[in-house]
Amino acid sequence: MHELEHQLWDELPHELGWDTPPWWWPLPLLTFAGLVVGLVVRHMKGAGGHLPAGGLHAGGMSPAALPGVLLAALASLPFGAVLGPEAPLIALGGGLALLFARLARAPASPESSALLGAAGAAAALPAIFGDPVIGAVILIEVAGVGGPRLFAVMLPALLASGIGSLVFTGFGRWTGLSTGNLSLDLGVPSPRLDAGDVVWSVLMAVAIAVVLHFVLDGGRMTAAFIARGPVARTTVCALAAGVCAAVYTLAVDRSPADVASSGEATLARIAQDPHAWGVGALVAVLVCKAVAYTLCLGSLRGGPVFPALFLGAALGVLLAPLPGLGIVPGMAAGMAAACAATLRLPVSSVVLVVLIMGGAGMTPVVILAAVTAFVTVQLLPVGHPVPVLGKPAEPSPDAPAGTPQDRPVST
């Protein structure tokens, strides 16, 4: 998928004579993505995997749903969906683990299936995070278990995450495969924290949590709209996301890839040279990417992590001129708040952002921002329910407020 994305957004435009993709480039690509995903939702088992607007899920994906998950992810991610690859990887890892267990005729029980699904997902995540620990931490927190059950999940998840990491890093004479590396090459020095950084980080976290709460709720509303006619309406929403990228290019004369796709590559560029982005470009990319993100959360297939990280980092750079706030603390706090508000996983958000920052210097503001954002979204009104795949959203009269059916916590 990564190689196909590179061919579609870098190599092919260069071969046609453009330094960057033209403004209209996302329109046909995302229209195609929406059409394919809509057909997968209507005709294939599993409806292409979990809805991104519902957060990350540790299990629930059967081996029979794997073809649809793979096809929907292959149509979404390389063609410009404003989503990351973590959710399809979790589904594929868990589903393949269950498939291998079935082929080996291993004894099956609900407990063993849940354990194998979590272990398979943990083995898959190092492909993008570049570190086995963060994959295990995310799966442990997604499982939401404690006491003796924590060890029942933690040990297999840690072991599987380490073994999965070896596939990519290699051992002995085997060089392994290309793996992701989330550590950002910051183009500005990392300062010592002061009172201004701490105060602004908390205030930023509240604002980011409120904004992303409504973005995710908009994604669930989009999913409910699509459930009534998945093929045509998924295509329309995906095309609308492409229009957001086209409008951004026409407005600021930058590549539409800044808005389209997950934002992982753009995040690295903005970290390396934040001064290359003017105020107008930052405002335009924040608005256009947030709208496209909302549409893709409810229509296409992928994960919610990377676009949220980019939005948080871009907002941190935009607000860096505030008195007492630096670019690096602003980016760190923005990413932590955005990740915690999106995933509702504060521990995983802290570990992930510390890993991204490549050191522990920003850890205090990362923790403050993540906890503040998590508490803020918990205090906000409950939004729309996550619709059942392939069916319109119907809130249950028996479900109390705050349950996973009403609130998009990761379960």
VENDA-V573146 format. One record per helix or strand of 3 or more residues. SS is the DSSP state (helix for helix, strand for strand). FROM is the first residue (numbers start at 0). TO is the last residue. If there is no record, write none. Layout:
BEGIN
SS:FROM:TO ; SS:FROM:TO
END
This chain:
BEGIN
helix:1:14 ; helix:24:42 ; helix:44:47 ; helix:51:53 ; helix:62:75 ; helix:85:102 ; helix:109:128 ; helix:131:142 ; helix:147:168 ; helix:194:226 ; helix:229:251 ; helix:255:257 ; helix:263:271 ; helix:273:275 ; helix:278:298 ; helix:304:318 ; helix:326:342 ; helix:345:356 ; helix:362:378
END
